Amino acid sequence: MILLFAGSNNPYSINHTVLEWISGLMDTNRTELIKLSDYDFPMYSLIAEKTGFPDSLRRIREQIELASALILAVPEHNGSVPAFFKNMLDWLSRYRPEYRIFSGKKVYILSASPGSGGDSAVRHMKDILARMGAVVEHSLVIPDFYRHIETDGKSNLPDDALRQQLLTFINKI
């Protein structure tokens, strides 16, 4: 099973919309798309960790461990990944003593942006995931989201170059 999720707690995330489109093009028996906004967990700290690993993160961890690969869509906030997503990764890194929750997992990263952003978030994700044991296979940045993709998640991609980039991304999985 391939697990897909956007690194956002925004229920209207454009990155989640891209994942809905990608999931629709893939064999649905092979994919599971989750929304991180459905999972509640506190800000990570050593003190919070002493109270125990949150059940919501335990469920995410189990889904990651069951997945054969992951497709992550990461928004860019202030030149990096969103604090919400980094917080989740910090929690997950503490689950195993060696901090490598993604050990050997194939991960595909993308970042959709309403403007020209996304490159920095993808670059930071590659570094973070490598430290956590992931094997980043491929990445893609999608600038000018609203010009290329319908906001309701339908597969209307007027830009042929972008359509080909997305199909190439999917075919590498």
N, C-alpha and C positions, 0 to 999 in steps of 0.2 A: 504494500500500500504506500502511496505517495501522499505525504501530509503537506497541505498548503495553508499558510496563514500570513496575514499582513502584520507587521510590527507596529500596530496602531490600536488605540482604544477608542478611536472615532468610529461610531457605527456607520458612518457614511464615507468611510475611507476610499479614496480613489484607488489606492493600492489593492484593497480588497476587491473592488470592482474588476480590476485587471485579472486577479486570481479567479474570480467567477467566470470570466471569459475563457481563461486558459483551462480551467476545470471542465468547462462545457465542451472544449475541443478534445479532451482526453477521455479515455475509457473510464467511465464513472465507477466501475467496479474496482479500479486501481487507485482511486483518489479519495481523499477526505479533506474537505475544506472546513476550517474552523474559524470563528471570529474571536479574537482575544478579548474583545469588549464583553464577551460572555463570562469571562473569568475574572474574579476579584481577588486581589492579593495586596498586602501592605508593601510599603517601601522597605527595601532590604536594609538591614543593619545587623551587626553582631548580636545586639540585644534582641531584635526581632527573631533572629535565627534560633536563639536559645528557647523561644516559646514553641518551636516546632516548625516543620515544613508545611506550608499551607496546603490544604486539600486541593484547591484549584490548580496549584502548580504541580502537585502530585499527578493529577489527571493529564496535564500538558506533558509532563515528563514521560508518562506511560505511553502517550500517543507518539512522542518522538522516538522512544525506544522501539515501538512496534513498526515504525515506518521504515521502508527500504530506502527512501530518499525524501528530501524536503524541498519545497519551493517557498522561498520567503520573499515577500514584497515589503520593502522598507521605505517609509517616507523619510525625507530629509528635513531635519529641524536644526536650524542654526549651524549648518555645515556638518552635521553628524546624524546619528540615529536618534529617534525620540527617547526621552527619558523613561517613558513607560516601558518601552521594549528593552532598553538597557537594564532596567530594574528587573524585568523578568529573567533576562539572561544571567544577571548577578545571582538571583535566587537559584536558578537551575544549575549554575556552576558549583554551588555549594552542596549539591545532592551527592556527588561522588567526591571522595577524598582528593582525587587528582584533578578535579575541576573540568573533566573532559566529557561532558554529557553528550556531545555530538561525535564521540570517538569513532572514526571511520565512516561516518554517515556522509553520503553524497548530498550536497546542498547546491541549489540553484537560486541565485539572488537576482531580484529586479527592484527597480525603484521608479515609480511614476511620479511626475511632478506637474503641477499646473503651469510652471514656468520652466526655467532652464536647469533646475537643480536635479539632484539624484546621484551624481558622480561621487561626491564626498561620502554620502551614506553607504553606497555600495563598497567603496574603498575601506571605510571603517568596519563594515560588516565582515569583509574578507579577513581583516586582521583579528577581529574578535572571535570569529568562528574558527580560524586556524588555531588560536590559543585553546579553544575548547574541543579540539580534535577533529573538526569537520574537514571534509575534502570538498572544497568549492570547485564545482565542475564548470560552471558557466555563469555569466552575469549579463544583465541588460539594463540600460537606462532609457526610460521613456519620457522625454521632455514634452511640454505643451500638450498634456493629457487631453484637455477639453477640445482641442482641435482634431484629435485623432480617434477618440473613443467615446461612444455614447455613455452618458453618466448612468444609464439604467442597467449597464452590464451587457447589453446586446452586442453581437459581433459585427457591428457596423464600423468598419475600419476604412475610411475613405483614402487613406494614404497607403499606396501599394508598398512603398519601402518599409513602412512600419509593419504592415501585415506580414511581409516576408521575414522581418526580424523576429516577430513573435512566433511565427511558424518554425523558424530555425531554432529558436529558444526551446520550444516544445519538443522538436525532433531530437534534441540533444539529451533528452531525459530518458 
